[in-house]
Amino acid sequence: MDPFPRAPLIDPRHLLSLLGTIGDRYSIEALSECESTNTMLLERARKDGATAAVARSALLVADKQSAGRGRLGRRWLSSPEGSLTFSVLWHFTGGAARLSGLPLAVGLAVARALAACGAHGVGLKWPNDILLDGGKVGGILLEAEAAPTGMLAVLGIGLNLRMPAGDAKEFLYPPAALAQVLEPVPDRHRVLAQVLIELVDVLDRFAVAGFAPLRAEWQARHAWQARHVRLLNDGQADREGICLGADADGALLLQTSSGMERCFSGDLSLRAA
């Protein structure tokens, strides 16, 4: 352990000043390094128990995550200067079924935020990828647990500000970065603040009526609408068809030779056929 750790790149006070009237919706903590922001928030939620369901949502942002991960346990490559990685703990009333479509709603909030920062052409790929210029600029990892008053959802978000280092073979999907379309890259405080602002709007609506009222906007940003795709299950081709986006519950709509099929996330991955 470094006896003189450097200060994190995110200043909570400056970030709070950018949130305006929604500043009281978040508690903010910034770290220079940790294993996983998702894991830390989940462990704290378990420890806090019933007291975890509070009016303020917890934000934990780290410059570097040594055990950061994406969907299906995949490793998320990040760097302090080139990426923005953080997690938000959010409380929802009701049971697990109330969270259907939540990753899509979070993706919509992130896409809105990047567009507000000047990034044009941001698209969404079911169920949890944010695309830019044909590559993956960000991803979402949702982890949820039951609490006495409902469900606690940890929303892990990773964004590439600059292209990540590493061999292209390390990436399951070609990477992209904000630096490809924005120069200079917006200050990380501005990007993070905009995401947090959009999350409040989107998730407040989601908490009332689920994904349904957000579906049309998500569909408008769906990058692979009406394209021929195939679904993979554990890396193996499962089925093929025309991708028609998501339904009101967030399930993937796939027009196959057998008719319309609804596919839920599970361990399914979407690839262009």
N, C-alpha and C positions, 0 to 999 in steps of 0.2 A: 504494500500500500504506500503510495506516494505521501510523505509527511507534509508536503507543500502542494496540495492539489491546486490546479489552476481554476480560476473562476469560470463557470459555464458561459457559453456564448449568449444564452438568453438571460436577460435581466427581467425578473418578474415585475419589478416596479414599472419599467418602461412598457412591458407588455400590457400590464393593467391599465396604463394611461391610454393605450390605443383601443381598449375595449369599450370605452364610453359608458353608456347606461347599462350595459350587460356585465360590467366588471364584477358586480356582486354575485353573479351566477357561478363563478369559478373560484376555487382555491388553487393557487399556482405554486409549483415547485420546479426548480431547474437544477439539473445535475450535470457535471462534466462527463460522468461515465457511470454506467450500471450494467447489470447483466441483461435485464429486460424490463422496460417500463410496464408492460402488461402484467408480468409476473409480480412486480412490486405492488401494483395497485390491487391485484387480486388477493395477495397475501394480507394486505392491510384491511381489505374489505372483510375477509374471513375473521381477522382478529377483532375488528370493530363490531361485527355481528349486526345487531339491530340498529346500532347508531350509525351505520354506514349510509343508511337511506336518509340523506339530509338534503336541504334545498340547494346547497352549492355542489357543483360537480367538481371533482378533483382532476386537475391537469398535472401530469408529470412529463417533463420534457428532458431528454438527455442528449448531449452532443454525440455520445458514442454508446452503443449497446454491444457488449461482448457476446451476448446470447440472443440478439434480436432475431425474430423469426417471422415468417409469413404464413400463409395458409398451408395446411397439411404438414406443418412442421418444417417447411423449407426455410433455409437461412436467408436473412435479409442483409445484404451487404450495404454498409453505410460508412460515412466518414464525417468527422466533426465539421469541416468546412464545406463539404459538398452535399450534405443532406439535412433533412429535418425529420427527426423521429420523436414521436410522443404518443401518449395514451391519455384517454379521458374516461373517467368512471362516471356512469350515468345511471340513474335510478328510474325504473319503470314500474308502474303498478300492474297487477295481473300476473299470469303465469307465462311460461316459456313461449306459448303460442303467440303471445302479444309481440314477440320480437321478430316474427316472420317478415322478411324483407328489410330488416334493419341494415345489413351491410350495403344494400343498394341505396338506402336513404343517406347513409354516411357518405357514400361515394358521390352522390349528388351534391351534398354540401361542399365537399372538397372541390368538385368541378366548378361549382359556382365561385368559390373563393379564388381559384387560379384564374378564372376568367376576369374576375374583378381586379386582379393584380396585373392584367394585361395579356395573359396567355390565351391566344385564340386557337380554336380547333381542339379544345380539350374534349375527349370522348370517354365513354364508360363501357366497360366490358363485364358482363355478368360472370361471377357475382360480386367481385371486389377489387377490380383493377381500374386505375385511372390511366388513360392513354393520351399521348401527345405525339403528333407526327408519326403515327404508326408504331410507336414504342411505348413501353410502360414507364410512366413518370411517377407513379405512386401505387400503393397497395394498402389494403385494410385487413386487419385481423380482429375479428369479434370473438370475445370470450365472455360467457355469461354464467351466472350462478344464482340460484334461488336465495332470497332473503325473506325474513319474516313479513316484510311489507310489500313484497313483489319480486322483481328481478333486478339484479345488478349487472350491468353490461360494461365491459371494458373495451373501449374502441381504440385499437392500436393503429396508428397511421404513420406511414413512411413516405417521404417525398424526396425525389432527387432534385436538388438545386443545380448541381453540375453532374456530368456523366461520371458514374462510378468507375473506379479502377478495377482491373481484373480482366481475365480472358473471357471473350464472348461466350465460350462454351460453359462458363459458370452460371450463365443466366438462362432460366427456363424460357423467358420471353425477352425479346430485344429491349434493352433499356432506353429511356429517354430522359431528358432533363430540361428544367426551365431555361437554362442557359442557351439552349438551342433556339429559343424564340424570343427571349428577353435578355437584352444586354444594355446596361448592367442588370444583373439578377436582383430582384427586389430584396430589400433587407428582410432577414429571416423573421424579425419581430412583426413586420407588416404581413408577411405571408401567414404566419401562425395566428395572428390576431384576426385576420379575415376568415380563416377556417373556423375559429372559435365563434365568431359572429354568425356565420352561416349555419353552424351546428345548432345553435340555440333556436334559430328560426325553423330549420328542418325538423329537429327532434321534438320541439314543442308540438308541431303539427302531427308528427308521427305518434306521439304519446296519446293524442286524442283519437285519431282515426286510422292509425297504421300506415302502411305504404300506399294505400289506394289513392289518396289525394295528391301524392307525389309522382304517381306512375307516369302521367302524361309528360311531365318535364324530364323524367329519367329516360323515357322512350325517345324523346327528341334529341338526347345526347348519346343514345345507344349507337356505338360505333359499328356494330355488325348486324344491324337490322336488315332482314331479308337476304342475308348471305347464307350460302351453303356451308354448314359447319359439321363437325363431328364432336361427340362427347367422349371423353376418356375417363375410364374408371380404373384407378390404380395403374395409370400409364397405358392401359390397353383400350383400343377402340371399343366403344360401347354401342353407339348408334349414330346415325347421320340424319340430317334433314335441313330444312330452312329455318333459320333462327328468327323468331318473331318477337324477341324481347322478353319482357316479364309480365306476368299477370298482376292482379291487385294484391296478391299475397307475396309477391316477389319470386315466384317460381318461374323458371325458364320455360318459354313456350317454344316447342320444337315441332315443326310440321314434318312428319315422317311418312313413309309409304303406308304406314298403318293408321295414319290419322294424326290429330293434334295430341301431343304428349306434354305433360307438365313435369318438369324435372327440378328437384330441390337440390341445394348445394351439396351436402354430404361430402363425398370425396370425388365429385365430378369436376372436370376441368374442360374448358372450352377452347377449341383450336379451329382455325380456318381449315376447311377441307381442301 
